[in-house]
Amino acid sequence: MAKARLAFLLTLLSTLCYFSVLAVVLRTDNDSPWTNEFDKIELSCLIESISTSNPRIEWKKITSGGPSYVYFDKKISGDLENRALFREPATLLITNATRSDTAKYRCEVTAADDQKSFDEIVIDLVVRVKPVVPKCSVPKSVPFGKPAELSCVEDEGFPKSQYQWFKNKEEIPDDPKTSLKFFNSSYILNAEKGTLKFTAVRKEDAGEYFCRAKNDAGYAECLPQTMEVYDVDMLGIIVGVLVVVVVLLCITVGICCAYKKGYFSSQKQTGNNYKVPAKGDGVDYVRTEDEGDFRHKSSFVI
C-alpha cells in the first residue's frame, strides 16, 4: 500500500514538472516603479520558464484611449521610439522618461511550443514631475483687524503639489495654537489649495511671506513679499468729513447771499420797458409802428 502511494506521488510530481517546463511563466522585479522626469527607468519582464526557443515578445502601453504598441516585431515603437532600449529576455529600459510616460505597461510573451503558450504581466509606471516656481499673491498692506488672503498656485508638478507658507523664513504651522510665535494669530491654512486666510490681521502678522510647492519629486519657492498692517485713523476720518461738510455749507450760504443781492440776475432793455422822455413845450411825440421809434411834430399854441 505504501509503495502504491509513493508511486502515485512520484507520478504526480513528474507530471507537474513536465507541464511547468512546457509553460511560459513571467515575473517582474517591480510592478509599480517610479522615476523623476528625464531620468531612466527599467520595466522588468523576466521569463522564469519557457521551452520555445524564439518566443514572440510584445510591450503595450495602456491608456484611457486603449492599448498601443511600444515594442513590436523586435523594434521600439510608438511613444518610446528613440527613448528606450530592449534588454533580454524581455525587459524595457526607458532612457529619458517624460510625464506622458505615466501609464500601465503590459509585457506579453507568446511561446508556440509550450503547453501553456501565453503569459503576461502589467507594470504601473509613475513619472514624477518637480513643481515649478509657484505664483504667489500677498497683499501689500492690510488695515488692522480686517481679513486678508494669501494665495499660492502651481500646476506643473506631479503628483499634485502640497503647499507650505513661511513668514520671515519660518514655516507657518497648520494650527497657530501649536506655536508660541503664531499663538495670537487667527488664520486658516489650506495645504492642498495653497491659501492662507487671516480672519482678522494683527500687528504681529506683518512681515515677509513666501510659499513652497512640493511633491515627491522636489519643491520650488516664490520670492518673499512684504505685507504691512496699518491702523485705521478714525479720528482723522471724522475730522476730514466735518471739514468737507463745513466747506459745502459755506459754499451754499455764499450762493444764496449772491442771489439775494442780485449778482446772478440780468436785465435787458426792450421796447416794452423803454421810458418816454418828458414832453417839451410846443412838441408832440408820436409813437410809430416800430416799437421804440419816436418822432416829433410841431404844433401851434393859440
Disulfide bonds with the S-S distance in Angstrom:
Cys45-Cys107 2.09
Cys136-Cys222 2.04
Cys152-Cys211 2.08
